[in-house]
């Protein structure tokens, strides 16, 4: 388990993160990648068309341990993916757009059942900049099969993107979003067929953001041998980011039981962040001093990916092979000025390169009573970074290399008998990590990841019972391992830890569902325990500032329950109330925390007219205990009005964002050497307008709804 306060650690990394343009483009509407919905076998476009049916869409489907949101039926689709995820029961987004579940940000994000390469601030930027209209549905769950990988200790969020190339021939679409000059995004997509054998699609996306963040920090520090020192810091940051991406792909189905999909993407990200901080220092004797600093960070991030998926279905057996190669390059330049004295005291240049290769083979066997899946996966990732800094007249250079090789094998089996369905799986991962910093080091490990789940349906009482257990892992990302500091001012340094060990979590949950004609209720108690939890820790500096780094603590535990109810009081109104409550504690020799944590989310959808819907959304989070302190409570709300046009070919959504202007991050750190209180708010436009329109093919409402495959990820 990792607390959601990672946003504090990554706040400055946001401007250096690989907001990897490629992944934004790759998420647009890849027809070829759609052949792996929810991790299901890759099937041909023909076979998918053959099993489509018409059905009434339900915006939110609540299940024990899982929630499914149909984007096309949701009013929240008129905005970004982040806007949509805020309304998904069980999913939390902090002020920086980072995903968390059950109070932990150890969440695995999938794209059409496949791992998405984004993490941290890069993933947050993707969620804020991609339109939700590119999605078909969202699946959010707290347990997953062993074949889906072992990452994501807190849960899994699967983003299923629309497959218009399968549904419609000759589709053309345009989508734009306007939210003042601070945020814009647009995309254009086209797809088609060449006979019955080849399907193709191409997408171009352009997005821009100019976030503005204001923060205030008060710090009382006591460094041994020094007098107490109080520091008041008032900071304002203005950023700009622009992203352009191109994606093209094709799927070839030479026969009814074979398909090959190829996809390529290239993206370009550039941006800058300018921040100013004013400091007031007061010591125990009452003596005061002031200073003002400014910084300018500029980055350029090109990235690309090439992937291929081949599938052969022979009836009783199915073979799927996937190969992917990707790169992300980053160049960051920083300049730091003492604005009072009028001179530049430090300049930095950091270059980072990430290379990743993935190879996966899966064999599915359909036996008489059991569905068996056996597979192998290899993931090789290399991160290199170089850092040059000039501080006054002294120049220092450092280099860093981190290599991670993970080879895994897995087997899962499923069987259904009457109202009982059971699944069991085992994943074995052999991991080798090599680090080159001041000296070379290496470590290896072999880990077992079992998963077991079972459901029993009592049709007479409209009840469903579910029991699940799984073990999962959270490996530190590249931005957490990077040992080079790129802080926004000279009073706050943020340094990664290349020696971090992964955290391993076991989780067991028991779910109960009750389905009635106008209401659905579910309650899921859970218990999660974690070894080597990764936590951020702060330390005071002699100048009244702070240094933040990460460390492995001893263990962590969370016990609590999720609950939700979805009711239809009238034919025009749907009310969804969801919440979570848990007691979480972390143990270590020097640091620990213990306390209760709760969230509540209310969503009310009202059909105002035949083609007009309104949505009210409100979210409340209680205080959360963290090592050295607590994250204080927060509340936010939104109101959206959506008008469908031309048989749902087009949509126009007007959104009122956070009308009470209460969405902010407050936290308090208390340690033997210092006390710190911080408040940070990122400004969002009060009003935003989203518009989209599809040209060609059948209107969206007339497109068939595909039946769900049995191999869902949960």
C-alpha positions, 0 to 999 in steps of 0.5 A: 500500500502506498498512501495517496500523498505521493502527489506531494513527492511528485509535485515538482516532478510534474514538469519533468515527467515524460508526459509521454506523448506516444501513450496519449496518442496510442490511447486514442482509438486503436482498432488493432489493439481492441482485440484484447479487451479486458485481457481477453483473447485477441480475436478477429474483427470478423468474429466480433461483428458476428456476435454483436447484439442490440441492448440497452446501455446502463451507465454504471454497473456495480459489482462486488470488487468491480465497477463498470461504466459505459462512457457512451451512456454517461453524462461525464463523457463530456470532458477529459478522462480525468473528469470521467474517472472522478465519477467512477465509484471506488476510484479516487483522483487527487488534486494532481490527477493521480489515481488511487483506490482504497487510500493507496495509489498502487493502481495498475492502469490498463489500456484495453487489457494491456499495461499502459506504460505511463506512471506518476505525473505522465499518467496524470497528464494523459488523463487530464488531456485526453477526451473521455469520448475516446473511451467505450467503457471503464472497468475498475476493480480491486482484484485481478487474474494472475494472467493480467500481471502482478502489479497494482496492489490496491486495484486495477483500472482498465480503460477500454477505448472505442473500436469504431473501425470494427463497428463502422466502415468509413468512420471520420470523427472530430472532437474538440474541447474549450475551457478558456486559454488554460486548457484545450484539446482536439483530435481527428480520427479516420478508419476504414476497411479494404475488402473484408481482410484489412482494417485501418485507422489513423488518429491525430491529437493536439492538446495544451494545458496552462495550469496555475498553482498557488501554494503557501507553506509554514515550517517551524524547524529545529536543527540540532545546534541551531535556534528554532527557525520559522519559514513562511513560503508563498509560491506561484507556478505558471506552466504550459504544456503542448502535446502533438501525437500521431497514431496509425495501425492496421489489422489483417484478418486473412481467415476467420480464425487468424489475425495480425495487428500492427501499430506505430505511434510517435509523439512530441511533448514540450513545455515550460514551468516558471515559478516564484517563491517569497520567503520570510525567516524568523528565528527564536530571537525575533530576527527576520529576514526575507528572500525571493527566488525564481526558477524556469524549467523547460523540457522536450520529450519525444517518444514512440512505440511499435507493436504487433499482435498475432492470434490464431484460434483453432476452436479448442485452443487459441494462441496469442503472441504480442511484441512491443518496443517503446522509447521515451527521451527527456531533456530538462533544463533548469535555471534558478535565480536569486531575485533579490540579489539579481543573479543566477545561482544555479543551472542544471541540465538533465537527460533521461532515456527509457527503453522497454521491450515486452514479449508475451505468449498466451495459450488458451485451452477450452476443455470440456468443463475447464477453461485453461490459460498458460502463458509467458511474459518478458519485460525488459526496461532500461533507464539511463540519466545524466545530470550536470549542475552548476552551482555558483562557480562549481560544476558537478556531473552525475550519471545513473543507469537502472535496468530491470528484467522480469520474466514471468510464467502463469497458469489460470483455470476457470470452471462454472457449475450451476450458480458457482463460478471459480477461478484459480491462478498462479504467476511466477516472476523472476526479477533481476535489477542492476544499478550503476551509480557511484558503484555497480550493484545487482539483486535478484528475486523469485516471487509467487503470486497466487490468485483465487476467486469464487462467486455464488449466485442465489437467483431466488433471493437476487443475491451474489456472494464473492470471495477473492484473494490475490498477491500483487507487487508495486515496483518503483517507477523511473521517476521514483528511482532517479537520484537527481534533484530538480526542485522548484526553489532552493528551500525544497529538494526532492530526491529519488532513491535508486535503492528502493525495493518493491512492495508486495501486498496480499489482499482478501475481500468478501463481497455481497450484492443485492439486485432489485428492479430499481436498485443495486447494493453491494458491500465488500469488506477487505483486508490488505497487508503489505511488506516493504511499503514505500513512503516519502519522508521529509527532513529539515535543512539548516536554512529552514527548508526541507528535503523529501526522499523515499524509503521502504518501511517495515509493513503496512495494513489496511482493513475496511469496506467498500459500499455502493448503491445505485437507485432509480427513483424515477424513470428520468433519475439515477442516483449513485452513492458510493463510499469507502472506510478503512483503518490504515496503519504503517509500522517502522523503526522510526516512522509510523502512522495509524488512523481511519480514512473515509471517502464518499461520492454522490452522483445524480443523473437526470434526463431533462429531455429526450436528448438532454441530461444533467449530472451533479457530482460531489466528493468528500474525503476525510483526513488521512494519516500519513507518516510524520503527519496527515493529509487534511480533508477535502471536498469538491463538486461539479455540475454538467449539462449534456446535449446529444445531437443528430442521433448521438453523432455529436455531443455538447457538454457545459461543465461547471467545475468546482463552483465552491473553489474548495478543491485543494491539497492541505497537509501537515507534517510533524516531526521531532525536528520540524513542523510544516503546514502546506496548502496548494491549489491548482486553478481550473476554469470555472466553466468548460465547454466540450463538443464532438461530432462523428462524420460517416458510418452509422450514428453511435446509438445505432451501433450494436452493443457487443456482448461481454466476453467471459474473460474479464480481468476481474 
